[in-house]
Amino acid sequence: MIDAKPAFLRADQKETLSLRLRTRTILIALCFALVAMASATGSASARPFSTGVLDGDVFYSGDPLAFQRTENSGAKYVKVNLYWNAIAPNTEQPAPPDGFNPKDPADPNYSWGDFDEFVKQANSHNLEPVLDVVNAPRWARNPAGCTNDPECAPKPAAFASFATALAERYSGDFTPTGDILPLPRVKYFQTWVEVNHRFFFKPGIRQGIGKTVNTYRTVLNRFYNAIHAVKSNNVVISSGLAPIARPGTVIGPLDFMRRLLCMTGKAHPKPLKRCRAKTKFDVWATHPYTTGGPTHASAGKNDVSLGNLPDMNAMLRAADKAKHITNNVGRIPFWATEFSWDSNPPDPGGLKPSILARWSAEAQYRMYKAGLDAMFWFGLRDEAPGGRPHNQVYDSGLYLRGDTLADDTPKRVLKAFRFPAVALTAKKGFIYWGRTPNSKPGKVKIQLRNGGGSYRTVKTVKAGAGGIFSGLVKKRGVKKNGNVRVISGNQTSLGFSLKYVKDFHQPPFG
């Protein structure tokens, strides 16, 4: 078992996150969504939207049950942090051992154990594994101001050498000594975590914002070249960014992105003429945690919580149009590689089950409308308390933790994660959006319970690519206490009340 260190805010940082954010009215965002959805003519050309699950602990065990439950959740991806310093030799020594070849995946000095099993289990459960490479051994840390911690920025050449070994090992063509079959293919590789946060990418902001950004660009580009040299259709994901700027600790994600991609402006981003640097990646990622609901935007000018995602998408599209990003893809996918809220139970400060289920479905809708293509939920099961108070424990799992993994019980949010169905009142009826539980095209029935009584089918539509369906039900007299649900095959979504739950203050970790 690897001593996992989940890639998001620690307990002392959660409190600051809550204090830094302020509640913003939902009216503008809601009206925008209503207009956009009301004008939809069908789902046949809808853009797919996928989900993934990451967890700071359970997937390292290789327990098939964890992967089976992830597959059953409807997720396409399963993600873990791949700890370079746990695989590499001489982790805390100033030099690697003599004769060590860091580019060779079969070098006997490497210890791949847990990650080989992770990849095998993901493959056997029809999940796409995503490996987020973090934490350098001491001999591979950049000596410019930081060598004492695994989170220190790596030497670009050493990082690229490890990337070569990593991509070769999981190329689908590599058979470890003693095995009969080659290890399964891994296509998706992420480059570090929250590099705008000094806790995860040191020395970070303390060495200067410009230097931090330039260091990461160099690391990312070298990683990209190495990964793609092994398989040209491999996918390199940028580091997911921490959502909230904090003086001396966190660089605002929009500020970091603007500098990394040589852009200027916010509402109407433009190329920075004096900056000629190119950045290489195939997928852009962020962590849009929020201290409110699905429409909540942070007040910070460079922050990116859920409600600020359109700003980040605009920056990404403008930078791509300016040819400041290098890759072989067309439209660059935009992913939220971490997102969640704690639940109550077990966290007294978390969301009650009905609101959590509703908000998780609506969060997928808001991300989709903001231009995102995937969302990764943290985590599969609640974290073990270990005697700590709830505000220091991540109780955001899709399963309520039991004594053992087999004893875990599914939360209401699991069904909303698997089969999201959202409905919002409009002037002449209501709009709807959702995704089929198997993410496949097919007919779905939109049903309405208008106040009391039973559900009645008011529209039958065809889900398009990735199982996405959306549109408008034109119906007079829709009541505010009405409820909408969707039927896909023999499965029924949770009901979604037309009485809108307005934004309120809710720290993501309770």
Helices and strands as residue ranges (DSSP letters): H 11-20, H 27-38, E 50-54, G 58-61, H 64-72, E 77-83, H 84-87, H 113-124, E 128-134, G 138-140, H 156-169, E 188-191, G 204-207, H 209-230, E 235-237, H 253-260, E 263-264, E 270-271, E 279-280, E 284-286, G 306-308, H 309-321, E 325-326, E 334-339, H 353-369, E 374-378, G 390-392, E 399-400, G 405-407, E 409-410, H 412-418, E 421-426, E 429-435, E 442-449, E 456-463, G 465-467, E 468-474, E 483-488, E 491-492, E 496-497
